[in-house]
Amino acid sequence: MRFKKYSWLPLLPFFLFTGYFLLWPILGVTLRSLHDNHGNWSLSNYTPLLSGAYRHAFVTSIRLSVITSVISSLLGAFFTLVIVKNASSRLTSIIESVAAVFANSGGVPLAFMYIAAFGAEGMFTKILKFFGWDIYAGHFTLFSFTGVVLVYTFFMTPLMIIVFRPAILGLRKEWSEASLNLGATNLTYWRRVAIPILTPSFIGSFFLLFAGAFSAYATARALTVGTVPLVPIIIGTLVDGNVISDQANLGDALAVGMIFVAGIAMIGYIWAQRSAAKWRQS
């Protein structure tokens, strides 16, 4: 009985770590965003977020996150299904290791890699041009919104493979056999059984990818040098010292807006995970 009373003690370091590095910064940013330059309580820092360039930055960031998350979710789910169904255990281990490396790549090295590969004088650009396809003949440029989508998809698709694979492995063989014994075709099994079961996990993975894309900074900053208006880049500019004289805490207000959007995504992720857990527990 006494052991149960103090069973939370091993979790104390985790709570302290989370509180100091997550909750305390969020509280500090929120409080600063509610003060004007003179230290008075005010909502004036949030007014610019509702119109103009800052609103456009939020729209662009959300649009980028949705597009990259949809593409990466669909590609990742397809590749995961192919890997689980066809790859041997040894090959699966290799693919998982490679996916983990790609999923954690980013920042300046990833931007440089894409510039070297798909820049105007990049290696793959020259190869494609040799075969008659000049990707820069039209409006495409790597340093645009489309280029950021291409780069984000590179590390988000492997992340989808990692987070969605347990859901595919969770499909029990008995469900497929029962469906076939009842006269269902393989297509019917996937349409009536497998896809409904996998949908919560797929949605949860989508929200996780959305939150990651929405908060990513270094890759887009190094690739576009701020030409694509994304909220993290604008916050980085304000932190670097480019502060509006009458709104010193504008960057904090932008950060709170990002926390709000990311919080909604994480609520969706938690809901989807709980829905998926019902099938795993049954």
Beta strands, then each sheet from edge to edge (+ up, - down):
end
